[in-house]
Amino acid sequence: MIDKATIWLIIGFLGQAFFFMRFVVQWIASERARKSIIPAAFWFFSIGGGVVLLIYAIYREDPVFIAGQGLGLIIYSRNIFFILRERRATVEAK
């Protein structure tokens, strides 16, 4: 049976994996476009990683980590809002 500390360690590494994937997504998209771009998937992985790491930080009772992840989630959500608003405007303009 897996103990509680191991489960939380797995959760922490899961959050880190989400953050790692954002860089992979950004790198592949930039290589394909031959310029630096940040695709929507980058922000979705950011939100996934931020939520998981915030949960982990709350469990660890780490106020610095909690503040950092909480603020990051606001920024990531705002970027998703801009992307969705732009897509909606593009569809409505057609």
C-alpha positions in Angstrom: 0.0 0.0 0.0 1.2 3.5 -0.9 1.5 5.9 2.1 0.1 9.4 2.1 3.5 11.1 1.7 4.2 9.1 -1.5 0.8 10.0 -2.9 1.6 13.7 -2.4 5.0 13.3 -3.9 3.4 11.8 -7.0 0.9 14.7 -7.1 3.8 17.2 -7.0 5.6 15.4 -9.8 2.4 15.3 -11.8 2.2 19.1 -11.6 5.8 19.4 -12.6 5.1 17.2 -15.6 2.3 19.5 -16.8 4.7 22.4 -16.6 7.4 20.5 -18.5 4.8 19.7 -21.3 4.1 23.5 -21.8 7.7 24.0 -22.8 7.6 21.0 -25.1 4.4 22.3 -26.8 5.9 25.8 -27.2 9.1 24.4 -28.5 7.5 22.2 -31.1 5.1 25.0 -32.2 8.0 27.4 -32.6 10.1 25.0 -34.5 7.2 24.3 -36.9 6.5 28.0 -37.4 10.2 28.9 -37.5 9.5 31.7 -35.0 8.7 32.1 -31.3 5.0 31.5 -30.7 2.9 30.5 -27.7 0.0 28.2 -28.6 -3.2 27.8 -26.6 -2.0 24.3 -25.4 0.8 26.0 -23.5 -1.7 27.9 -21.4 -3.9 24.9 -20.8 -0.9 22.9 -19.6 0.0 25.9 -17.5 -3.4 25.8 -15.8 -3.2 22.0 -15.3 0.2 22.3 -13.8 -0.7 25.3 -11.7 -3.9 23.7 -10.3 -2.1 20.5 -9.4 0.9 22.3 -7.9 -1.4 24.7 -6.0 -3.1 21.7 -4.4 0.3 20.2 -3.6 1.5 23.6 -2.1 -1.7 23.8 0.1 -1.1 20.3 1.3 2.5 21.2 2.1 1.3 24.5 3.8 3.9 26.5 1.8 2.7 30.1 1.6 5.4 31.2 -0.9 4.5 28.3 -3.3 0.7 28.9 -2.7 1.1 32.6 -3.6 3.2 31.9 -6.7 0.9 29.3 -8.1 -2.3 31.3 -7.2 -1.0 34.4 -9.1 0.2 32.2 -12.0 -3.3 30.7 -12.4 -4.8 34.2 -12.7 -2.3 35.1 -15.5 -2.8 31.7 -17.3 -6.6 32.1 -17.1 -6.4 35.6 -18.5 -4.4 34.4 -21.5 -7.0 31.7 -22.2 -9.7 34.3 -22.0 -7.9 36.4 -24.6 -7.5 33.4 -26.9 -11.1 32.4 -26.6 -12.3 35.9 -27.2 -10.2 36.3 -30.3 -11.5 33.0 -31.7 -15.1 34.0 -31.0 -14.6 37.3 -32.8 -13.0 35.5 -35.8 -16.0 33.2 -36.0 -18.5 36.0 -35.7 -16.7 38.0 -38.4 -17.1 35.3 -41.0 
